[in-house]
């Protein structure tokens, strides 16, 4: 999305923002945008971490206990 804007487009956007908001408000807006971006990144990491933990918990396989029998015939009788 941003790759198609280019350097001249970014300069134009910054000039327009400077004209609209003025030089005193621009740093405040930048700080607020930075905080928002940081919070979004941390929330996204938390969601992916929870997803990974859920997948790891589901992937644990439980194997049935072995049947202890004195002979194979007894084991077959227990199964049937």
C-alpha positions in Angstrom: 0.0 0.0 0.0 2.6 2.5 1.0 5.1 1.3 -1.6 3.2 3.0 -4.4 3.2 6.4 -2.7 6.9 7.1 -3.1 9.1 9.9 -1.7 7.4 12.8 -3.5 4.0 11.6 -2.2 5.3 11.4 1.3 6.7 14.9 1.1 3.4 16.2 -0.2 1.5 14.5 2.6 3.9 16.0 5.2 3.5 19.5 3.8 -0.3 19.2 3.8 -0.2 18.0 7.4 2.0 20.9 8.4 -0.3 23.4 6.8 -3.5 21.8 8.3 -2.2 21.1 11.9 0.6 23.7 12.2 4.1 23.2 13.6 3.0 23.1 17.2 0.5 20.2 16.9 2.5 18.0 14.5 4.9 16.6 17.2 1.9 15.8 19.5 0.1 14.0 16.6 3.3 12.0 15.8 3.7 10.9 19.5 0.0 9.8 19.7 0.4 7.9 16.4 3.6 6.2 17.8 1.9 5.2 21.0 -1.1 3.8 19.1 1.2 1.8 16.8 3.1 0.4 19.8 -0.1 -0.7 21.5 -1.4 -2.3 18.3 1.9 -4.2 17.9 1.8 -5.5 21.5 -1.8 -6.5 21.2 -1.1 -8.4 18.0 1.9 -10.2 19.6 -0.3 -11.2 22.5 -3.0 -12.6 20.2 -0.5 -14.6 18.2 1.2 -15.9 21.4 -2.2 -17.1 22.7 -2.9 -18.7 19.4 0.4 -20.5 19.5 -0.2 -21.7 23.1 -3.6 -23.0 22.1 -2.2 -24.9 19.1 0.6 -26.4 21.3 -2.0 -27.5 23.9 -4.1 -29.2 21.3 -1.2 -30.9 19.6 -0.4 -32.9 22.8 -1.4 -36.4 22.0 -2.6 -38.8 24.6 -1.7 -42.4 24.0 -3.9 -45.2 25.5 -2.3 -47.3 28.2 -1.0 -50.7 27.0 -3.1 -53.7 27.8 -1.2 -56.1 30.0 -2.1 -59.7 29.3 -0.3 -62.9 29.8 -1.0 -64.0 26.3 -2.3 -62.6 23.0 -5.5 -64.6 23.2 -6.5 -62.8 26.5 -5.8 -59.5 24.8 -8.0 -60.3 21.9 -10.8 -61.4 24.3 -10.6 -58.1 26.1 -10.8 -56.1 22.9 -13.9 -58.0 21.7 
